[in-house]
Amino acid sequence: MASFMFLLFFCISIPFLSVSSSQIVLPLSHSLVNTQFNNTHHLLKSSSVQSTTRFRNHHHGHLPRRQISLPLAPGSDYVLTLSLGSDPAQTISLYMDTGSDLVWFPCAPFECILCEGKYDTSATTPPPNVSSSAFVPCNSPSCSAVHSSLPSSDLCAISRCPLVTIETSDCSSFACPPFYYAYADGSFIARLYRDSISIPMSSPSLRLKNFTFGCAHTALAEPIGVAGFGRGALSLPAQLANLSPQLSSSFSYCLVSHSFNEQKFHRPSPLILGRYSLNDEEKKQSVDGESDFQYTKMLDNPKYPYFYCVGLEAVSVGGSRIPAPEILKRVNSKGDGGMVVDSGTTFTMLPAKLYEAVVAEFDHRVGRVYKRSRETEDQTGLSPCYYIDDSVNKAAFAKVPKLALHFVGNATVVLPTRNYFYGFTNGGDGVGKKRKVGCLMLMNGGIDANSGGPAALLGNYQQQGFEVMYDLEKGRVGFARKQCSTLWDSLNRGR
C-alpha cells in the first residue's frame, strides 16, 4: 500500500440479502475519499501510483510467496460487511481482493504505526475482540497453508512444542505460530483463529462455524482488513464452499460504475457467491443485447497459485488489432506471463511495448482532433491526456476510438468508452483556466513482458459495468455487459 491512501469509507446498510440453495448475494459498497483530497487529478494520481506499485511488486521474484501489494487507492475499493462470532456478533468490513487468498483484519487491542492521517477512523468499524481459545493449532492444514506449506513438525517446533508431543503428532493444544505479511509500504503480524461468521439477512441468518481468518494486533500502515478471493484454501469463497455444501466455490461480481469527481453514495455492487447460470430474467438485464458471457480459460501459475491468470492475445484500437507478445498468452513453468484479473488494482497495467503500441495508435486517431495536455499527464500519472473542451455536447467522446481486449479462446470484451477514456475538468485548484480534459485510463507497467512475473493486470476500473464470473468448476473467467445496479435489484426482487 502506498502513501496516497486517504480514505473516508462508508458501508451502505442493505435491509436484505438473497440466499438460495445455490447462491448468496452480498452488497459491495464503494469507498469514498476524504473531501480534503477531492481534486480529481489528485485522486487519479493516487490511483495510478497504487496500480503501478502493485504491478511492479509482483515482479520481485526474490520475495516470499506472500509478499504482495494490496493497494487501497482512493476511489478504487469495494467493501463487504460480515459479522464475526455471536456473543455478541461483531461487524467487520473488509476490502474485496481477488489478488490474495486470505481473510484478515485488525483485532483488539490493535496498534497501527504510521496510520495517523491516512483514514477517518470514525467511519470504520472498531476492531473486534477475538477469544484466545479460538486459535488454530500448529498441526492444522490451515497453519501449513498460511506458512507456505511448512510441515506440521516444523510448525510445532516453532511453537515450542515438546519433542515428545511432536513425535506423537499431538500438537493440537499448541497455537499456529504468528505469520508476517509485507506490502508495498506497510506490513502486519497476525495469528490464525477460527470463529463463526454470519451473512446479515432478514431471515434466517446464515452462520458458518469454524471460519479461519488472520487476526492482527500490530501493523505498519495497515489499519483495514482484506477478504482474499484468490485461488486458495483460505480464501473467502473457498471456505464458504467448504463449510456450506450447497455453495460452489465459483463467484461473480458486477461493479457499479463510479467517477473520480463524484462525492456521493452509489448503488451497491452485487457480489454473488456460488454463482450459477443466468436465468431468463437476468438475461433481460443485459446491455445492448449481450446476455452471454465471453469466457477465457484460467491459466495455472506455479509461482502464484492464488492468481486468476488469463491469456491476452491482442488489443484493438478502432479498426487496428495490436497483437500481444507471446508471454501474455500463457504462463510458463516459472510462473511468468499471462494477465491477472485483479479487483484490487484500479487501472489495467500493460507491458511497456504493448502499451506504447496501443498509445501510438490511440494518439494517431485522437491526437489529430485534440491537443495533448502534458500538464494533466504530469498531475495524474495517466497518458495520453487531451483538451476536449467541446465534450459538453458529448462530441468529444464520439470521436474516441473503440477499444477491445481479445482473450485466448476467441473471447472479445469491448469496453465502454467510460472504462478507458475519462473526462473531467482540470485547473480547478486556482491555478490556470479551467478546461475539460480526457485521459486514457490504461497504464504502462514500465517493464518488459519477459522480465518475470505476470505480464499484465486487468484493473477494476476496466471491469466496471461487467459481471465478471470466476467459474472455478470449469476453470474459466467470463465477462458479460450488465447494468450492475439493475442486476442487484433483479436478484433481490421479492425478497
C-alpha positions in Angstrom: 0.0 0.0 0.0 1.3 3.4 -0.9 1.4 6.8 0.9 -1.5 8.2 -1.1 -4.2 6.5 0.9 -6.6 9.0 2.4 -10.0 7.2 2.7 -13.3 8.0 4.2 -15.2 4.8 3.8 -18.9 4.1 4.2 -20.7 0.8 4.2 -24.3 1.1 2.9 -26.8 -0.8 5.0 -29.0 -3.0 2.9 -32.1 -4.5 4.5 -32.0 -7.8 2.7 -29.6 -10.2 1.0 -30.7 -13.0 -1.1 -29.9 -16.6 -0.3 -30.9 -19.8 -2.1 -29.7 -23.3 -2.0 -27.1 -22.5 -4.6 -26.0 -18.9 -4.1 -25.6 -15.9 -1.8 -25.8 -12.3 -2.9 -23.9 -9.7 -0.9 -23.6 -6.0 -1.4 -20.3 -4.4 -2.2 -20.2 -0.8 -1.2 -17.8 1.6 -2.8 -15.4 3.5 -0.6 -15.5 7.3 -0.8 -12.5 9.6 -0.3 -11.8 12.2 2.2 -13.1 15.6 0.9 -9.8 17.3 1.6 -8.4 15.2 -1.3 -11.3 15.5 -3.7 -9.4 17.2 -6.6 -9.8 14.8 -9.4 -6.2 14.9 -10.6 -5.0 14.1 -7.0 -7.3 11.1 -6.9 -6.2 9.9 -10.3 -2.5 10.4 -9.4 -3.0 8.4 -6.2 -4.7 5.5 -8.1 -2.2 5.4 -10.9 0.7 5.2 -8.4 -1.0 2.5 -6.5 -1.7 0.5 -9.6 1.9 0.8 -10.7 3.2 -0.2 -7.3 1.1 -3.3 -7.1 2.0 -4.4 -10.6 5.8 -4.0 -10.2 5.7 -5.7 -6.8 4.6 -8.9 -8.5 7.9 -9.0 -10.3 10.1 -9.2 -7.2 10.9 -12.9 -7.7 13.2 -13.0 -4.6 10.4 -12.2 -2.2 8.5 -14.9 -0.3 5.2 -16.1 -1.8 3.0 -13.8 0.3 4.8 -10.5 0.0 2.3 -8.9 -2.3 0.8 -5.5 -2.7 -2.8 -4.7 -1.7 -3.3 -1.1 -2.7 -6.2 0.8 -1.1 -6.2 3.7 -3.6 -8.8 6.4 -3.1 -11.8 5.9 -5.4 -11.0 2.3 -6.3 -12.0 0.0 -3.5 -15.1 -2.2 -2.9 -16.1 -3.2 0.6 -18.2 -6.1 2.0 -19.5 -6.5 5.5 -19.8 -9.6 7.6 -20.5 -10.5 11.3 -18.0 -12.3 13.5 -19.0 -14.5 16.4 -22.3 -14.5 18.3 -21.7 -13.4 21.9 -22.3 -10.7 20.8 -21.8 -10.6 17.0 -19.2 -8.1 15.8 -19.3 -6.3 12.5 -16.2 -6.4 10.3 -15.8 -4.5 7.0 -13.2 -5.9 4.5 -11.9 -4.9 1.1 -12.5 -7.5 -1.6 -9.4 -8.6 -3.3 -9.1 -11.3 -6.0 -5.3 -11.0 -5.9 -4.8 -12.6 -2.4 -6.2 -15.7 -0.7 -6.5 -15.0 3.0 -9.1 -13.2 5.1 -7.6 -11.0 7.7 -8.5 -8.0 9.8 -7.3 -5.9 12.8 -8.3 -7.3 16.2 -8.5 -5.6 19.6 -6.2 -4.5 21.1 -4.8 -3.1 17.9 -1.9 -0.7 17.3 -1.2 0.7 13.8 2.0 2.5 13.4 2.1 5.4 10.9 -1.6 5.3 10.3 -2.4 8.8 11.6 -4.0 11.0 8.9 -4.4 8.2 6.4 -8.0 7.3 7.3 -11.0 8.8 9.0 -11.1 6.1 11.6 -14.5 7.2 12.9 -16.1 5.9 9.7 -14.6 2.4 10.1 -15.8 -0.4 12.4 -13.8 -0.8 15.6 -11.5 -3.8 15.8 -13.4 -6.9 17.1 -12.4 -8.9 20.2 -11.3 -12.5 19.4 -11.1 -15.2 22.1 -7.6 -16.6 22.6 -9.2 -20.0 22.9 -10.2 -19.9 19.2 -6.7 -20.4 17.9 -5.8 -22.7 15.0 -3.4 -25.5 16.2 0.0 -25.8 14.6 -0.8 -29.2 13.1 -3.7 -27.8 11.1 -3.6 -27.8 7.3 -4.6 -24.1 7.6 -1.5 -23.4 9.6 0.7 -25.1 6.9 -1.1 -23.1 4.2 -0.5 -19.7 5.8 3.1 -20.6 6.4 3.7 -21.6 2.8 3.1 -25.3 3.4 5.7 -25.8 6.1 5.3 -29.4 7.6 3.4 -29.5 10.9 6.5 -30.8 12.7 8.4 -27.6 11.9 5.4 -25.5 12.9 5.1 -27.3 16.2 8.8 -26.8 16.8 8.4 -23.1 16.1 5.6 -23.0 18.6 8.0 -24.5 21.2 6.1 -27.8 21.4 8.0 -30.5 23.5 9.8 -33.1 21.4 7.6 -35.9 22.7 4.5 -34.0 21.5 6.0 -33.6 18.0 6.9 -37.3 17.9 3.4 -38.4 18.8 1.8 -35.9 16.5 -0.1 -34.5 19.4 0.2 -30.7 18.7 -3.5 -29.8 18.9 -3.0 -27.8 22.1 -0.3 -25.5 20.6 -1.2 -22.5 18.6 -0.1 -21.9 15.0 2.9 -19.5 15.1 2.3 -15.9 14.0 2.9 -15.1 10.4 4.1 -12.0 8.6 2.8 -10.1 5.6 4.6 -7.4 3.8 3.1 -4.9 1.3 4.3 -2.1 -0.9 4.5 0.4 2.1 3.1 -1.5 5.0 3.0 -4.8 6.9 1.5 -6.7 9.8 1.9 -9.7 12.0 -1.1 -11.9 12.6 -2.2 -15.2 14.1 -4.8 -17.7 12.8 -8.1 -18.1 14.6 -11.4 -19.8 14.0 -14.9 -18.5 14.8 -18.3 -18.4 13.3 -19.2 -15.7 10.7 -22.7 -14.6 9.7 -24.1 -13.2 6.5 -26.5 -10.5 7.5 -30.0 -11.3 6.3 -33.6 -10.5 7.1 -34.5 -14.1 8.0 -32.9 -16.5 8.6 -29.4 -15.5 9.3 -26.7 -17.8 7.7 -24.0 -18.6 10.1 -20.9 -20.7 9.3 -18.8 -22.2 12.1 -15.1 -22.7 12.1 -14.2 -20.0 9.6 -10.4 -19.4 9.5 -9.0 -15.9 9.5 -5.9 -13.9 10.3 -6.1 -11.6 13.4 -3.6 -8.8 13.5 -2.8 -6.9 16.7 0.0 -4.8 15.3 0.5 -3.3 11.8 2.5 -0.8 9.9 0.3 1.5 7.8 -2.4 -1.3 7.5 -5.5 -0.4 9.5 -8.2 -2.1 7.4 -8.7 -5.8 6.7 -9.0 -7.7 3.4 -11.2 -10.5 2.2 -9.0 -12.6 -0.1 -10.9 -14.1 -3.0 -7.9 -15.8 -4.8 -7.5 -19.4 -5.6 -6.5 -20.8 -2.2 -8.0 -22.9 0.6 -8.2 -20.0 3.0 -9.9 -17.6 0.6 -13.4 -16.5 1.5 -15.3 -18.3 -1.4 -13.2 -21.5 -0.9 -14.1 -21.6 2.9 -17.7 -20.8 2.3 -18.0 -23.6 -0.2 -16.2 -26.0 2.2 -18.4 -25.0 5.2 -21.7 -24.8 3.3 -22.1 -27.8 1.0 -24.9 -26.1 -1.1 -22.5 -23.5 -2.4 -19.9 -23.9 -5.0 -16.6 -22.0 -4.9 -17.5 -20.1 -8.0 -18.5 -16.4 -7.7 -19.1 -13.3 -9.6 -19.4 -9.6 -9.1 -20.7 -6.7 -11.1 -19.1 -3.3 -10.2 -21.3 -0.3 -10.4 -19.5 2.4 -12.4 -18.1 5.3 -10.3 -16.4 8.6 -11.2 -13.4 10.2 -9.6 -15.2 13.6 -9.4 -18.4 12.3 -7.8 -18.7 12.5 -4.0 -21.9 10.6 -3.4 -23.2 7.2 -2.5 -23.6 4.6 -5.2 -26.0 1.7 -5.5 -24.4 -1.5 -4.2 -22.4 -3.7 -6.5 -23.7 -7.3 -6.3 -21.2 -10.0 -5.2 -22.7 -13.4 -5.9 -21.1 -16.4 -4.1 -21.9 -19.8 -5.5 -22.7 -18.3 -8.9 -24.8 -20.4 -11.3 -26.0 -20.0 -14.9 -28.1 -16.9 -15.8 -31.9 -17.2 -15.6 -34.2 -15.7 -18.2 -34.9 -12.6 -16.1 -31.2 -11.8 -15.6 -30.6 -12.1 -19.3 -33.1 -9.4 -19.8 -31.0 -7.1 -17.8 -28.0 -7.3 -20.2 -26.7 -4.3 -22.0 -27.1 -3.9 -25.8 -28.4 -7.5 -26.1 -25.1 -9.0 -24.8 -26.6 -11.7 -22.5 -23.9 -14.3 -23.0 -20.6 -14.4 -21.2 -17.3 -14.3 -23.1 -15.2 -17.0 -21.4 -11.5 -17.4 -21.4 -9.5 -20.2 -19.7 -7.8 -19.8 -16.4 -4.1 -20.4 -16.6 -2.4 -22.2 -13.7 0.5 -20.3 -12.2 3.0 -22.5 -10.3 4.6 -19.5 -8.5 1.5 -17.5 -7.8 -1.2 -20.3 -7.5 -3.8 -17.9 -6.0 -3.8 -15.6 -9.1 -6.6 -15.7 -11.7 -4.4 -15.6 -14.7 -5.8 -15.5 -18.3 -4.2 -15.2 -21.7 -4.4 -11.9 -23.7 -4.0 -12.2 -27.5 -4.4 -8.7 -28.7 -5.8 -5.2 -28.0 -7.9 -3.4 -30.7 -7.9 0.4 -31.0 -10.6 1.4 -33.6 -10.1 -0.9 -36.5 -6.5 -1.8 -35.7 -5.7 -5.0 -33.9 -2.4 -4.9 -32.0 -1.0 -8.4 -31.2 0.1 -9.0 -27.6 3.6 -10.6 -27.0 3.6 -14.4 -26.7 4.3 -14.3 -23.0 0.9 -12.6 -22.4 -0.9 -15.6 -23.9 0.4 -18.2 -21.5 2.1 -18.8 -18.1 5.4 -20.7 -18.2 6.8 -23.1 -15.6 8.4 -20.3 -13.7 5.1 -18.5 -13.2 5.9 -15.8 -15.7 3.4 -14.4 -18.1 -0.4 -14.0 -18.5 -2.7 -11.3 -17.4 -4.0 -11.3 -13.8 -7.7 -10.4 -13.3 -7.4 -8.3 -10.2 -10.2 -6.5 -8.2 -7.6 -4.8 -6.0 -5.8 -2.8 -8.8 -7.5 0.3 -10.1 -6.1 0.6 -13.7 -5.1 -2.0 -16.2 -1.4 -2.4 -16.5 0.2 -3.4 -19.8 3.9 -4.3 -20.5 5.8 -1.4 -21.9 6.0 -2.3 -25.6 2.3 -3.3 -25.9 1.3 -0.2 -24.0 3.4 2.0 -26.3 1.8 0.4 -29.4 -1.7 1.0 -28.0 -0.9 4.6 -27.1 0.7 5.3 -30.5 -2.5 4.0 -32.3 -4.8 5.9 -29.9 -2.8 9.1 -30.3 -2.8 8.7 -34.0 -6.6 8.8 -34.0 -7.3 11.2 -31.2 -4.3 13.5 -31.4 -5.4 14.6 -34.9 -8.5 16.1 -33.3 -7.4 17.3 -29.8 -4.3 18.9 -28.4 -2.3 17.0 -25.8 -2.5 18.2 -22.2 1.0 17.5 -20.8 0.2 19.3 -17.6 -2.7 16.9 -16.9 -0.4 13.9 -17.6 2.1 15.2 -15.0 -0.7 15.8 -12.5 -2.5 12.4 -12.9 0.2 9.9 -13.9 -2.0 9.0 -16.9 -1.1 9.4 -20.6 -2.1 10.5 -23.1 -4.4 13.3 -22.0 -6.1 15.8 -24.2 -8.1 19.1 -24.0 -11.6 18.2 -25.1 -13.5 21.4 -24.4 -16.3 20.6 -26.8 -17.3 17.5 -24.8 -20.1 19.4 -23.1 -22.2 18.2 -26.0 -20.6 14.7 -25.9 -18.9 15.4 -29.3 -15.5 14.6 -27.9 -16.4 11.1 -26.7 -18.0 10.3 -30.1 -14.5 10.8 -31.6 -12.8 8.4 -29.2 -12.0 5.0 -31.0 -13.4 1.8 -29.7 -11.1 -0.3 -27.5 -11.4 -4.1 -27.1 -9.5 -6.8 -25.3 -9.1 -10.1 -27.1 -8.5 -13.1 -24.8 -7.4 -16.6 -25.6 -10.3 -18.7 -26.7 -12.0 -16.2 -29.1 -13.3 -14.2 -26.1 -13.6 -10.5 -27.1 -14.5 -7.8 -24.5 -15.5 -4.5 -26.0 -15.0 -1.8 -23.3 -17.5 1.1 -22.9 -15.7 4.4 -23.6 -16.0 5.5 -19.9 -14.0 2.4 -18.9 -10.8 3.6 -20.7 -11.3 7.3 -21.5 -12.2 9.6 -18.6 -13.2 13.2 -18.9 -13.1 15.8 -16.1 -12.4 19.5 -15.5 -8.8 20.4 -14.7 -7.3 23.6 -13.4 -9.8 23.8 -10.5 -7.2 24.5 -7.9 -7.0 28.2 -8.6 -4.0 27.9 -11.0 -4.8 28.4 -14.6 -8.0 28.4 -16.6 -10.5 25.5 -16.0 -10.6 23.3 -19.1 -12.2 20.0 -19.9 -9.7 17.2 -20.4 -9.8 13.5 -21.1 -7.2 10.8 -20.4 -6.6 7.2 -21.5 -7.2 5.0 -18.4 -4.6 2.3 -19.2 -1.2 2.4 -17.8 2.4 1.5 -18.7 3.7 -1.2 -16.3 7.2 0.1 -17.0 8.7 -3.3 -17.6 9.3 -5.6 -20.5 6.9 -8.5 -20.9 9.7 -11.0 -20.4 11.0 -9.6 -17.2 9.3 -12.2 -15.0 6.1 -12.4 -13.1 2.6 -11.6 -14.5 2.9 -9.7 -17.8 -0.2 -7.6 -17.2 -3.1 -6.8 -14.8 -6.7 -6.2 -15.6 -7.8 -3.5 -13.1 -11.2 -3.0 -11.5 -11.9 0.3 -13.4 -11.9 -1.6 -16.7 -14.2 -4.2 -15.1 -17.0 -1.8 -14.3 -20.3 -2.4 -15.9 -19.5 -6.1 -16.5 -20.4 -9.1 -14.5 -17.1 -10.9 -14.0 -17.6 -14.6 -13.5 -15.0 -16.8 -11.8 -16.1 -20.2 -12.8 -13.8 -22.4 -10.6 -15.6 -25.6 -11.6 -14.8 -25.2 -15.2 -11.6 -23.2 -14.8 -12.6 -20.1 -16.7 -13.3 -16.4 -16.3 -16.3 -14.8 -18.1 -17.3 -11.3 -18.9 -20.8 -10.0 -19.7 -22.0 -6.4 -20.1 -24.6 -5.6 -17.4 -26.5 -2.8 -15.7 -25.0 -3.7 -12.3 -27.4 -1.7 -10.2 -30.3 -3.3 -12.1 -28.8 -6.8 -11.6 -28.8 -6.2 -7.9 -32.5 -5.3 -8.0 -33.4 -8.3 -10.1 -31.5 -10.7 -7.8 -33.3 -9.4 -4.7 -36.7 -8.7 -6.1 -39.4 -10.2 -3.9 -37.0 -10.9 -1.0 
